[in-house]
Amino acid sequence: MKYVYCPSCDEVSVLSSMEDDRCQRCRRPAFPVRVSRRWQYWASAGVLLAGTALVVVTDLPQVELRFGLLLPFLLVAFSLSTWGLRAAKAGALARGRAGRARTG
């Protein structure tokens, strides 16, 4: 996953590693912006691992109960990862604008 900044429309796009560096909005060339993983990413992974471990350790006979036990962990992990993605995009936008200001 990579972030690219488009100076034409002042937008950050999230692309897969193999996609061309083009804006998803206007399809013009964009330049990659390096953004580190946020703490929300790691917290989300930890919550998922904790939920999975809890489901494995508990000896619940019904599959429905196991899914019911895992569901709150999934919701919290999804919320954290969404929050982290929004924060990373905001950081990428700020870095992209700063790069544009430096290059003119």
N, C-alpha and C positions, 0 to 999 in steps of 0.2 A: 504494500500500500504506500502511496506517495501523495504528497500535496503539491499542487501547482498553482501559481498565481498568474492571473491574466491581467496585465496592465490596461488592456482595452476596456474591459467592463468592471475592473476592480473587484474581482471575484476569486475565491479559492475553490478549486475542484479537488475532490478526492478520487484518485485513479488507482487501478491495479498497477503493479510494477511493470507489466508488459505493454501497457497502453502508451500511445504517443503523447507527448507533452502538449496537449491541446485543451483549451477551455471547454468544459461540458456545456456551457451556456451559449457561447458565440462561435465555437470551433476554431478560434484563432490560436496562433502559437502562444504558449504560456511557458514560464520557466519554473523549474522545481524549487521548492522551499523546504529546507531541512527542519524537521520538527521532531523533538524527542518524545517518547511515550510519556504520557501523563501518569500521575499517581493513581488516577481513577482506573486506568487500564489494569494495573497490577492489583488493585483492590478488587476489581471485578473478577479477575482470574482466581484470587484467593477465596472469594465468596463462592464461586463455582466449585472449587476444589473442596471447600468445607462442606458444602451441601452434598456433593457426591460421596464424600467420606461418611457423612452421617447416614445417608441412604444405605451404603454398603455395610456399615457397622450395625445398624439396627436390624433386627430380625423380624421385619413386617411380612406377613404372609401374602397380603393382597397387593397387586401391582398398583391399584388405585391409591392406596395409602402411601405407597412410595412416591408416586407422582405428586400427591398432595403435600408430602413433606418437602419435596424438591422445589415445588412451585414458588414459594417465597424467595428462595435463594436465586432462582432464575430471574424473578422480577427485580430483585435488588441488583444483580449482576448486569442485567440489561439497562437499568437506570444509570448505573455507574459508567458503563461503557458509552452510553449516549452522551452523558455529561462530559466525559473525557474527549469524545470526538468533537463536540461543540467547542470545548476549550482549546483543543489543538487547532481547529480551523480558525479560531479567533487569533491565536498566536501566529499561525501561518499568514493570515491576512496582514497583521502588523509587520511581520518580517518582510513580506512582499512589498508593502508600501514603503518600508524603509529602504529596501533595495532599489525600488524605482526612484526614490528621492536621491539616492547616491549616484545613480547612473544618469539621471536627468530625465 
